[in-house]
Amino acid sequence: MGRKILEYEAKTIREQGELYQLIRMVRRKMDKGKSPEQIAEELDEDLTLVTRICEAANMCCPGDGCERIYTFLRGINSYGL
């Protein structure tokens, strides 16, 4: 039982880290003036996910970090993150 919990926690942490990294990459490209469509194509990511990250980033303050955007996405997300 304990091993399954640890495996689940490790998977959750890994997925969270991957999303944080994607948020960072999307924000950098947004700073360069790229559209969600361009970003999704360049990163080979799902357009819906990239669009949601862009929307969340635009709703948060410019100085907010990835954690704030991640939390915002988790609150409005129906994508399964």
C-alpha positions in Angstrom: 0.0 0.0 0.0 2.8 2.5 0.9 4.6 1.8 -2.3 1.6 2.7 -4.4 1.2 6.0 -2.5 4.8 6.8 -3.1 4.5 6.0 -6.8 1.4 8.1 -7.1 3.1 11.0 -5.4 6.1 10.7 -7.6 3.9 10.7 -10.7 2.0 13.7 -9.5 5.2 15.6 -8.8 6.7 14.7 -12.2 3.5 15.8 -14.0 3.4 19.1 -12.0 7.1 19.7 -12.9 6.3 19.1 -16.6 3.4 21.5 -16.5 5.6 24.1 -14.7 8.2 23.8 -17.5 5.5 24.1 -20.2 4.1 27.2 -18.5 7.7 28.7 -18.4 8.2 28.0 -22.1 4.8 29.4 -23.1 5.3 32.6 -21.1 8.7 33.2 -22.8 7.1 32.8 -26.2 4.2 35.1 -25.1 6.8 37.7 -24.1 8.1 37.6 -27.7 4.6 38.3 -29.0 3.7 34.9 -30.3 0.1 33.7 -30.6 -1.2 30.6 -28.9 -1.4 28.9 -32.3 2.3 29.7 -33.0 3.4 28.6 -29.6 1.4 25.3 -29.8 3.0 24.5 -33.2 6.5 25.4 -32.1 6.3 23.4 -28.9 4.3 20.6 -30.5 1.7 20.9 -27.7 -2.1 20.7 -27.7 -3.6 24.1 -28.8 -6.3 23.9 -26.1 -3.8 23.5 -23.4 -1.5 26.2 -24.7 -4.5 28.6 -25.1 -5.5 27.9 -21.5 -2.0 28.6 -20.2 -2.0 31.9 -22.2 -5.4 32.9 -20.8 -4.3 32.1 -17.3 -1.0 34.0 -17.7 -3.0 37.0 -19.0 -5.4 36.9 -16.1 -2.5 36.8 -13.5 -0.2 39.7 -12.8 2.9 39.9 -15.0 5.2 39.2 -12.1 3.3 36.2 -10.9 5.3 33.0 -11.2 4.5 29.6 -12.7 3.0 28.5 -9.4 0.2 31.1 -9.5 -0.6 30.3 -13.1 -0.6 26.5 -12.3 -2.9 27.1 -9.4 -5.2 29.2 -11.6 -5.3 26.5 -14.2 -6.1 23.9 -11.6 -9.1 26.0 -10.5 -10.6 26.4 -13.9 -9.4 23.3 -15.7 -11.5 20.7 -17.3 -8.5 19.4 -19.4 -7.6 16.8 -16.9 -4.4 18.3 -15.4 
